[in-house]
């Protein structure tokens, strides 16, 4: 079995969405003094590779812990959007080359190549985003989730989180952000998992996203 890690490592001073507090990793016990090591982690729920549920933008929306574990696993397809220029729109033209694989997938993962900028100022730039036609297509489908190798479904400057709201007002699904290594997954269907921490009433949580091929 081949397994590909699609997850950025959580560390101090990592890229975070503008205005979000950076993670803090504090050693509270050591092997030398206590016989074991333990670390106190302080982290916001939407840091690093993470999943958003409807509760991220809707007061009465579903929280991550309310989903069955099966919500976070299924067949995925990487949609190659690397030809879309900076600030451009991801349209249905990006989906059409994959034929019926688009409908057979349970997760659509949009590969812009933006993960190559992780850790640089350019990661905070004008990354490509899906347009209304793609959003409508997703909403009309039966997907468990969509994912991106960027800060997310909305442009970084959209403080209203317009696409988040359009998605979650109409669909029970998850949105995964800050993926990496999508270029290693090929153009066919594969198994995908993105299990979040099970936190009470969670509006989001880091995930360990992986692809595997049998």
N, C-alpha and C positions, 0 to 999 in steps of 0.2 A: 504494500500500500504506500502510495506517495502522498505526503502531507505537506502543504504549503502554509506557512504562517502569514496571515494578512493583517497583523496587529502591530501598531507602534508600541514601543516600550514606555511605560509610565515612569517618569523620572522628574526630578526637580529641574526647573528652568526649561521645560519642554514647551513647544508651541501650544498656546491656548487661545480660545476665541477672545477677541479684544474685550477687556473688562472682566474676564473670568480670573479668579484667583489661581495662581500656580499651585501644583501639588507640593506638599511638604512630607518628607520621609525622615522621621526622627527615631534614632536608635534609643530605645528605653531600657533594654537589657542586653548584656553581652555574655559570650561564653566564658570570658576571663573572670568576670565579676559575679555572674549569676548562674553560670552553668548552662545557659541557653541564650539564644539571641531572639529578640523581639523588636519589631518596628511599629511605631505609631504612624498611620497614614492619614493625612488630611487631604481630601480631594473633592472637587466638585463633580457632580454627576455627569457632566457633559465634556469631560476631558479625555483626550486621546481617542483611540478607536472605541466608539461607544454607540449605544442604541437609544433612539428616541421612541417613546410610545405616544399615543394621543394626549396623555396627561402633561406632556411637555408644554403644550400651548392651550389646552382646554381644561377648564376648572373641573368638569365632571368626566374627563377623559379616562380611558383605561390606563392603569399603571402597569409597569413591567411585571411586577410580581403577581398580577392578576392573570397573566397569560399562562397557559400550559407550557411545559418545556418544549413541546413539539413545535411551538411557534418559531423557535430559534434554530431549526434545522430543516434542511430540504435540498432539493436540486436547484442549482444556481447557474446563471449564464452571465459571463462578462461581456458587456457591450463596449466595444472599442470606439472611443470618441476622441482619440488623440489628434485626429485631423481638424477638430474644431479649434479655432483660434482663441487666443486669450480674449475673454469678454464675450465670446460667441455663445450661440444657443445650441444645445443638444436637441435635435429634431428627430422626427420619425425616420428620416433618412439613415440615421445611425442604427436603427433597429431592423430595417427591412432586409439587410443581407443575411440575417440569421434565420429567416423563414419561420417555420413552425416551432423552432426551438424557443422562441420568445414566449409562446403561449404555454409550452410545456414546463418552463422554469417556474419555480416558486419564489426565487429571489432574482431580481435584476440588479447587477452591479455595474455601475457606469465608470469606465476606465478613461480618465482624462490625461493620465500621466503626471498629474499634479503632485503626487507623493514624492516625486524626485526633488521637489523644492522643500520638503519637510526640514525644518531647522534653519531655514533661510527667510529673509524678509519677503521673498516672492510668494511664499505660501499664503501670505495674507492678501494677495493680489486679486485680480479680477478673473477668477477661474470660471470655466464654462459651467452653465447650469441648464437643466432641462427646461424646455419651453412648455406652453400650455397644452400643446397637442400630445406630448409625451406624458404629461401629468394626467391628462384626461384618459389616456390609454391605460395607465397604471390603475387609476381609480376604477375603471370599468372591468378590470381583470380580477383575478382571484389570488393575487400575490400575497405571500406572507411578509415580504419586506423588499425594500430597495436600498441600495448602498452606493456610496461615493468615496473616491480617494481625495476628497477635498473637505473643507469645513462643513459642507453640507448641501442640502437641496436648494437653499436660498443663496443669493449673492451675499457676500460678507457685509455689504452696506445696507441690506434690507432689515431695518430694525423691527418691522412689522411681522417678519417671518411669514410672508404671504403664502409661499408654496407649502410650508409646514401646515398652515391652517387649512388650505384647500384640501390637502391630502387627508388630514386627520378628522376633519369635519364629515368626511364621506366614507372613510375606510378604517376598519380595524386592522392595522398592520404596524410594522416598525420601520424606522428609517435609520440606517447605519451610516456613520460619518467617520472620516479620517481612516479609511482602509489603506492598505499598501500592497504592493506585489501582485496586483491584478494582472499584470502583463505575463505572469508565469502560469496562468490558469487556462490558456488556450481559448479556442472558439466554440467548444462544445459544452454540454451539460456536465456538471460535476457535483459532488456532495459538498455542502457548505454548512457550517455551524457558527453561531455567534452568541454564545451563552453569557448573559449578563449576571452580575452579582444580584442575588435575590434580596433586595432591600424593600422594607415595608413602604408602601405607597410611593414607589419609585417613579420619578418623572424622567429618569434616564439612568444609565449606568455604563461603566466601562465593560467591554466584552473582550474575550479572546476569540477572534475571528480566524477560522481556518478553512482551507479547502482540502479535500482529499479525493484521491482517484484510486479505484479498486482495479 
